């Protein structure tokens, strides 16, 4: 019973933190404001999380678990490699569109003034995503004879730069320009430039 109460309070704290990131773009989150929104004292917050950095770590863990559990399913599917790349990129864009507060974490916007370790975790997230795309591209050449215009590494990097740019645009526009807006039309153009006939 006690464990259930603790878990639900932890989740409530994280949900309130995400809501604050979404509803007040550009604002720095204080534990006092977060405690007020949750309806507890600051001391109560610290009973569940020893620091604000630990709250952000929990959200980064959630992002990683959500995205990579799905990208693993995509890469294990029988879909052609170009389709797998599109699905992975669309997955990330859709995830941030549905979770604007998480977009601020992924751009590092919400982490200004926080631990350098948190920014390193976000960097690692994008590096891992890029590595997965690179692997898809290398396997595409072996299994499908599909070649990219440049190296698999440079192509994967360009795809990640495109996604990061769309996430940054979403945050910069205070969540008005959706990451998936026009993506359906843009991906075929991007793919045409990335892959050889």
Phi and psi in degrees as a GROMACS rama.xvg file:
@    title "Ramachandran Plot"
@    xaxis  label "Phi"
@    yaxis  label "Psi"
@TYPE xy
-60.6045  -41.5848  UNK-2
-61.4955  -40.6724  UNK-3
-62.0907  -43.6309  UNK-4
-62.7312  -45.0808  UNK-5
-62.1391  -44.9934  UNK-6
-62.1381  -46.3946  UNK-7
-66.6015  -35.4777  UNK-8
-67.7129  -41.2579  UNK-9
-58.7965  -46.6423  UNK-10
-63.1423  -39.2265  UNK-11
-63.3753  -42.1898  UNK-12
-61.0507  -46.3887  UNK-13
-66.2862  -39.9349  UNK-14
-63.0738  -40.5287  UNK-15
-66.3504  -38.976  UNK-16
-62.1089  -45.5751  UNK-17
-62.9872  -41.5685  UNK-18
-61.9544  -40.3503  UNK-19
-65.0468  -39.7117  UNK-20
-63.7166  -35.4493  UNK-21
-79.0694  -41.9049  UNK-22
-83.7849  -17.2378  UNK-23
-132.333  64.905  UNK-24
-55.1123  136.439  UNK-25
88.307  -16.2249  UNK-26
-82.2108  145.312  UNK-27
-82.245  134.152  UNK-28
-86.373  125.552  UNK-29
-105.67  151.869  UNK-30
-66.4663  -29.3214  UNK-31
-64.4273  -46.136  UNK-32
-66.9368  -38.9221  UNK-33
-65.1791  -44.6674  UNK-34
-60.3071  -41.1227  UNK-35
-62.4008  -43.513  UNK-36
-65.7021  -39.4805  UNK-37
-70.9904  -28.9008  UNK-38
89.4684  30.0283  UNK-39
-133.446  173.124  UNK-40
-81.6726  162.79  UNK-41
-59.6894  -37.7465  UNK-42
-59.2589  -38.019  UNK-43
-65.8883  -37.1687  UNK-44
-58.6671  -45.3925  UNK-45
-70.9433  -14.5204  UNK-46
-72.297  -27.7976  UNK-47
-96.0094  -32.682  UNK-48
-136.52  123.676  UNK-49
-65.7738  -17.2197  UNK-50
-159.34  166.364  UNK-51
-66.2999  -33.4296  UNK-52
-58.8719  -38.1638  UNK-53
-66.718  -31.585  UNK-54
-66.2683  -45.6782  UNK-55
-64.6097  -38.3704  UNK-56
-59.3102  -42.2152  UNK-57
-62.7496  -37.9161  UNK-58
-70.2171  -38.8811  UNK-59
-64.4648  -41.2039  UNK-60
-59.182  -41.0059  UNK-61
-63.1379  -44.4656  UNK-62
-59.0414  -49.4753  UNK-63
-60.9743  -46.9554  UNK-64
-60.9812  -45.7151  UNK-65
-63.5634  -50.6252  UNK-66
-69.844  -48.9124  UNK-67
-75.9931  -25.6621  UNK-68
-65.2994  -35.8962  UNK-69
-79.6251  -37.5513  UNK-70
-65.5711  -33.2871  UNK-71
-63.0312  -39.8974  UNK-72
-64.5176  -40.3204  UNK-73
-63.0687  -46.5234  UNK-74
-71.0627  -19.7104  UNK-75
-89.1113  -6.44107  UNK-76
-76.1205  170.378  UNK-77
-90.2392  5.65084  UNK-78
-61.7414  148.207  UNK-79
-59.148  153.711  UNK-80
-58.343  -40.7579  UNK-81
-61.4737  -40.8925  UNK-82
-65.1516  -39.8699  UNK-83
-61.8174  -42.8204  UNK-84
-60.3696  -46.9545  UNK-85
-59.7393  -44.0304  UNK-86
-64.1243  -40.4068  UNK-87
-64.0409  -47.3848  UNK-88
-65.1274  -42.5  UNK-89
-64.2231  -38.0703  UNK-90
-57.1673  -48.81  UNK-91
-64.2308  -44.7098  UNK-92
-64.1914  -40.7042  UNK-93
-67.4164  -40.733  UNK-94
-58.5704  -47.9839  UNK-95
-70.6187  -32.2488  UNK-96
-63.3624  -38.3344  UNK-97
-80.3398  -16.7713  UNK-98
-131.768  69.5984  UNK-99
-54.838  -35.4926  UNK-100
-60.8705  -35.99  UNK-101
-69.1277  -30.605  UNK-102
-59.6353  -40.0935  UNK-103
-65.0041  -31.2368  UNK-104
-71.4528  -44.4622  UNK-105
-65.7037  -29.4005  UNK-106
-83.3961  -12.2075  UNK-107
86.614  -5.94099  UNK-108
-55.6697  -44.4891  UNK-109
-77.2703  -11.5188  UNK-110
-99.0645  3.43281  UNK-111
-58.4481  128.674  UNK-112
82.7105  -0.851859  UNK-113
-94.7148  -175.656  UNK-114
-60.9126  139.038  UNK-115
-59.8932  -29.5433  UNK-116
-58.4373  -35.4217  UNK-117
-68.1261  -43.6679  UNK-118
-64.6945  -35.0068  UNK-119
-65.385  -35.8523  UNK-120
-65.0768  -39.8062  UNK-121
-67.487  -41.6724  UNK-122
-58.8001  -43.4604  UNK-123
-64.2557  -37.6378  UNK-124
-58.0327  -49.86  UNK-125
-69.1879  -33.9359  UNK-126
-64.9858  -41.0172  UNK-127
-64.6401  -41.2607  UNK-128
-63.2908  -43.2207  UNK-129
-63.0097  -40.0685  UNK-130
-62.6082  -39.8113  UNK-131
-64.0677  -42.9906  UNK-132
-63.2224  -41.4553  UNK-133
-59.3711  -41.5945  UNK-134
-64.2273  -42.5344  UNK-135
-59.2831  -43.5389  UNK-136
-67.345  -38.8269  UNK-137
-67.1669  -41.1338  UNK-138
-67.8267  -32.5454  UNK-139
-61.0419  -39.5251  UNK-140
-67.6459  -41.538  UNK-141
-70.8817  -46.7325  UNK-142
-85.7666  -37.1221  UNK-143
-112.872  -7.14284  UNK-144
70.4887  16.3311  UNK-145
-82.2776  129.288  UNK-146
-118.815  150.919  UNK-147
-97.5021  161.227  UNK-148
-64.3778  -32.0174  UNK-149
-128.463  -159.691  UNK-150
-70.9656  158.481  UNK-151
-58.745  -37.8813  UNK-152
-64.4679  -47.6835  UNK-153
-67.0147  -35.6527  UNK-154
-67.9635  -45.3843  UNK-155
-61.6575  -39.6454  UNK-156
-63.8418  -41.1588  UNK-157
-64.0495  -39.2304  UNK-158
-63.1877  -43.3762  UNK-159
-66.2436  -41.17  UNK-160
-60.5221  -38.0967  UNK-161
-64.0022  -47.2576  UNK-162
-63.8793  -45.6362  UNK-163
-60.649  -39.2699  UNK-164
-62.746  -40.5338  UNK-165
-68.0058  -37.6768  UNK-166
-66.7338  -43.1814  UNK-167
-61.49  -41.5048  UNK-168
-62.5604  -40.0426  UNK-169
-60.4455  -46.7695  UNK-170
-68.6413  -45.4316  UNK-171
-61.0286  -32.5562  UNK-172
-87.3446  13.5633  UNK-173
54.5604  41.718  UNK-174
70.3867  20.1425  UNK-175
-86.043  -39.2099  UNK-176
-90.7844  104.623  UNK-177
-67.0606  140.85  UNK-178
-61.9551  -28.4476  UNK-179
-91.8367  -2.2214  UNK-180
-60.0853  122.214  UNK-181
66.3502  4.21259  UNK-182
-60.8907  -37.0838  UNK-183
-58.437  -35.4274  UNK-184
-86.9818  -28.4122  UNK-185
-79.96  -35.8115  UNK-186
-58.3604  -46.1611  UNK-187
-58.1093  -36.6102  UNK-188
-66.1243  -43.5942  UNK-189
-63.5011  -46.7609  UNK-190
-61.3766  -37.3528  UNK-191
-61.572  -36.8556  UNK-192
-80.4716  -20.7668  UNK-193
-88.4143  -34.6535  UNK-194
-110.928  146.195  UNK-195
-83.3105  151.411  UNK-196
